[in-house]
Amino acid sequence: MSMRSRKQQERQQHRTQGKYAKVNPCYCCGKSAGVDYASHPMTDRTDPGGRDWGDTAICLCPTCLKETEHLQFVSDFLDYACNRGGMYGDRT
């Protein structure tokens, strides 16, 4: 019998109706960010305009992190994220 990795064990705990559930959905695109998700570098910081990032971008998939890690303003991040299908949806 083989030993399951931590990631496999985590996925097994999140099964729904025989299928794997999304584990840690990306806040931008909504796709699974996996067990080892990434957080935006500005998480829990304040942007140059004084707005608190808080946990706005705490759970990101690698693709969305790469696309947004250069952003400094939380409003720019939300503009990007609102059209990607994640938790922020269409904010227009």
GUVOMI-83363 format. One record per residue (C-alpha): residue number from 1; x, y, z; residue in three letters. Coordinates in steps of 0.1 Angstrom, whole numbers, plus 2048, in hexadecimal, padded with zeros to 3 digits. Layout:
% residues N
@lumza: NUM | x: X | y: Y | z: Z | torlum: ala .
...
//
This chain:
% residues 92
@lumza: 1 | x: 800 | y: 800 | z: 800 | torlum: met .
@lumza: 2 | x: 80E | y: 822 | z: 7F6 | torlum: ser .
@lumza: 3 | x: 80F | y: 840 | z: 80D | torlum: met .
@lumza: 4 | x: 7FA | y: 85D | z: 801 | torlum: arg .
@lumza: 5 | x: 80A | y: 880 | z: 800 | torlum: ser .
@lumza: 6 | x: 7FC | y: 89C | z: 815 | torlum: arg .
@lumza: 7 | x: 7ED | y: 8AB | z: 7F5 | torlum: lys .
@lumza: 8 | x: 7DC | y: 88B | z: 7ED | torlum: gln .
@lumza: 9 | x: 7CE | y: 888 | z: 810 | torlum: gln .
@lumza: 10 | x: 7C1 | y: 8AC | z: 80E | torlum: glu .
@lumza: 11 | x: 7AF | y: 8A5 | z: 7ED | torlum: arg .
@lumza: 12 | x: 7A0 | y: 885 | z: 7FB | torlum: gln .
@lumza: 13 | x: 791 | y: 899 | z: 818 | torlum: gln .
@lumza: 14 | x: 780 | y: 8B0 | z: 7FF | torlum: his .
@lumza: 15 | x: 76D | y: 897 | z: 7EA | torlum: arg .
@lumza: 16 | x: 749 | y: 89F | z: 7E0 | torlum: thr .
@lumza: 17 | x: 733 | y: 885 | z: 7CF | torlum: gln .
@lumza: 18 | x: 752 | y: 870 | z: 7C4 | torlum: gly .
@lumza: 19 | x: 764 | y: 88E | z: 7B5 | torlum: lys .
@lumza: 20 | x: 780 | y: 8A3 | z: 7C4 | torlum: tyr .
@lumza: 21 | x: 773 | y: 8C5 | z: 7D0 | torlum: ala .
@lumza: 22 | x: 786 | y: 8E5 | z: 7CA | torlum: lys .
@lumza: 23 | x: 7A0 | y: 8E9 | z: 7E5 | torlum: val .
@lumza: 24 | x: 7A6 | y: 90D | z: 7EE | torlum: asn .
@lumza: 25 | x: 796 | y: 91E | z: 7D0 | torlum: pro .
@lumza: 26 | x: 7AA | y: 93A | z: 7C1 | torlum: cys .
@lumza: 27 | x: 79C | y: 95C | z: 7CB | torlum: tyr .
@lumza: 28 | x: 7A1 | y: 968 | z: 7A7 | torlum: cys .
@lumza: 29 | x: 797 | y: 94D | z: 78F | torlum: cys .
@lumza: 30 | x: 785 | y: 934 | z: 7A6 | torlum: gly .
@lumza: 31 | x: 79A | y: 916 | z: 79B | torlum: lys .
@lumza: 32 | x: 7A9 | y: 901 | z: 7B6 | torlum: ser .
@lumza: 33 | x: 7C9 | y: 911 | z: 7C4 | torlum: ala .
@lumza: 34 | x: 7D2 | y: 8EF | z: 7D4 | torlum: gly .
@lumza: 35 | x: 7DF | y: 8E8 | z: 7F6 | torlum: val .
@lumza: 36 | x: 7FE | y: 8FE | z: 7F2 | torlum: asp .
@lumza: 37 | x: 7EC | y: 91D | z: 7E5 | torlum: tyr .
@lumza: 38 | x: 7FE | y: 93E | z: 7E1 | torlum: ala .
@lumza: 39 | x: 7F7 | y: 960 | z: 7F0 | torlum: ser .
@lumza: 40 | x: 7FC | y: 982 | z: 7E0 | torlum: his .
@lumza: 41 | x: 81A | y: 994 | z: 7EE | torlum: pro .
@lumza: 42 | x: 804 | y: 9B1 | z: 7FA | torlum: met .
@lumza: 43 | x: 7EE | y: 99B | z: 810 | torlum: thr .
@lumza: 44 | x: 7E9 | y: 9AA | z: 832 | torlum: asp .
@lumza: 45 | x: 7FA | y: 9CA | z: 827 | torlum: arg .
@lumza: 46 | x: 7EE | y: 9ED | z: 81E | torlum: thr .
@lumza: 47 | x: 7F0 | y: 9F9 | z: 7FA | torlum: asp .
@lumza: 48 | x: 800 | y: A1B | z: 7F0 | torlum: pro .
@lumza: 49 | x: 7DE | y: A2B | z: 7F2 | torlum: gly .
@lumza: 50 | x: 7D8 | y: A20 | z: 816 | torlum: gly .
@lumza: 51 | x: 7BF | y: A04 | z: 80E | torlum: arg .
@lumza: 52 | x: 7C4 | y: 9E4 | z: 822 | torlum: asp .
@lumza: 53 | x: 7C9 | y: 9C5 | z: 80D | torlum: trp .
@lumza: 54 | x: 7C0 | y: 9AE | z: 82B | torlum: gly .
@lumza: 55 | x: 7B8 | y: 98C | z: 81D | torlum: asp .
@lumza: 56 | x: 7AC | y: 998 | z: 7FB | torlum: thr .
@lumza: 57 | x: 7C5 | y: 982 | z: 7E9 | torlum: ala .
@lumza: 58 | x: 7CF | y: 968 | z: 802 | torlum: ile .
@lumza: 59 | x: 7C7 | y: 94A | z: 7ED | torlum: cys .
@lumza: 60 | x: 7D3 | y: 94A | z: 7C9 | torlum: leu .
@lumza: 61 | x: 7DC | y: 930 | z: 7AF | torlum: cys .
@lumza: 62 | x: 7FF | y: 933 | z: 7A0 | torlum: pro .
@lumza: 63 | x: 7F2 | y: 942 | z: 780 | torlum: thr .
@lumza: 64 | x: 7DE | y: 95E | z: 791 | torlum: cys .
@lumza: 65 | x: 7FB | y: 965 | z: 7A8 | torlum: leu .
@lumza: 66 | x: 812 | y: 96A | z: 78A | torlum: lys .
@lumza: 67 | x: 7F9 | y: 981 | z: 779 | torlum: glu .
@lumza: 68 | x: 7F3 | y: 997 | z: 798 | torlum: thr .
@lumza: 69 | x: 812 | y: 996 | z: 7AE | torlum: glu .
@lumza: 70 | x: 81E | y: 9B7 | z: 79E | torlum: his .
@lumza: 71 | x: 7FE | y: 9C9 | z: 7A9 | torlum: leu .
@lumza: 72 | x: 802 | y: 9E1 | z: 7C7 | torlum: gln .
@lumza: 73 | x: 7DE | y: 9EF | z: 7CA | torlum: phe .
@lumza: 74 | x: 7C2 | y: 9D9 | z: 7D7 | torlum: val .
@lumza: 75 | x: 7AB | y: 9EA | z: 7BE | torlum: ser .
@lumza: 76 | x: 7C0 | y: 9DE | z: 7A1 | torlum: asp .
@lumza: 77 | x: 7C0 | y: 9BB | z: 7AE | torlum: phe .
@lumza: 78 | x: 79A | y: 9BC | z: 7B1 | torlum: leu .
@lumza: 79 | x: 796 | y: 9CA | z: 78E | torlum: asp .
@lumza: 80 | x: 7AB | y: 9AC | z: 781 | torlum: tyr .
@lumza: 81 | x: 799 | y: 992 | z: 797 | torlum: ala .
@lumza: 82 | x: 775 | y: 99D | z: 790 | torlum: cys .
@lumza: 83 | x: 775 | y: 98F | z: 76D | torlum: asn .
@lumza: 84 | x: 787 | y: 96F | z: 775 | torlum: arg .
@lumza: 85 | x: 76B | y: 95A | z: 784 | torlum: gly .
@lumza: 86 | x: 777 | y: 958 | z: 7A8 | torlum: gly .
@lumza: 87 | x: 767 | y: 963 | z: 7C8 | torlum: met .
@lumza: 88 | x: 765 | y: 988 | z: 7BE | torlum: tyr .
@lumza: 89 | x: 750 | y: 981 | z: 79F | torlum: gly .
@lumza: 90 | x: 744 | y: 99D | z: 789 | torlum: asp .
@lumza: 91 | x: 747 | y: 9BD | z: 79F | torlum: arg .
@lumza: 92 | x: 73C | y: 9D5 | z: 783 | torlum: thr .
//
